[in-house]
Amino acid sequence: MVSARYRCAACGNLTRFDVTLTRRTRRFHHYTVGGELSVDDEEVLSEVLEEVSCRWCGTAKAVEELGNGEPR
């Protein structure tokens, strides 16, 4: 699961981003006798981060991933 922190170098945003990713999963679906679904287990088989764009100014080119030790 994507859990990185981001910063927009264009406007300074640290809190609002649109993250587009493709995820392939295997899930265990458990249906009740009444037909209600609950997902009891989910395994992420692959995940590809396609784009992160700033929700405030709309740019994707200026978004930087914050590494460990960066201020939050």
N, C-alpha and C positions, 0 to 999 in steps of 0.2 A: 504494500500500500504506500502511496506517495505521502511522505510526511515532512518534506523539506520546507524550510522557511524561505520566503522570497522578499526582494526589495526592488522597487522600480527606481532606477537611476534617473529617469526623466522627471518624475514628480515627487519622489520621496515616499510613496505609499509602501507601508509594511503590512497591511492587514487585509486587502481585498484583491483577489486574483481569480481569473477564470482559468481553470486547469483542464486541458483536454488530454485524455489518455485512452488507450485501448487496453482492455483487460480481458484475459481468457481465464475462466474459472471452472472448477468442478464443484458442484453443490449437491448436498444431500437434501432432497425435498421430502418432507414428512407431512402427509395429508391426514387430517382427522377423518373420522367416519362421516362427518358432516361436510367434508370437502374443503375445509379451511387449511391453507398452506402455512407451514412454518419451515424456515431454512435452519436446520440443526447444525450444519457444518459447511464451511466454504473454504476451498483451497485455491489460492491464486497460482495458476500455472505459468502465466507470463503477464507482463505489464510493460507497455511502451508509452512513455511520456511524449506527446506530440507537440504541445504548445502550452506556454503559460503567458497570459496577457494581463496587463494591469486593468482592473475594473474602473479605476478613476480616470486615467487618460487614454486607455485603449491600446497602448503600444505593447508589443511582444518583444521588440528588439532591445529594449532597455531593461528588461527584467533580469535580475541576477539572483542566483541561488546563494543563500547565506550558508557558509560553512560552519563547522563547530568552532566555538569561541567568538563568533560574531555577536555584536550587541543585539539584544532583542527588544 
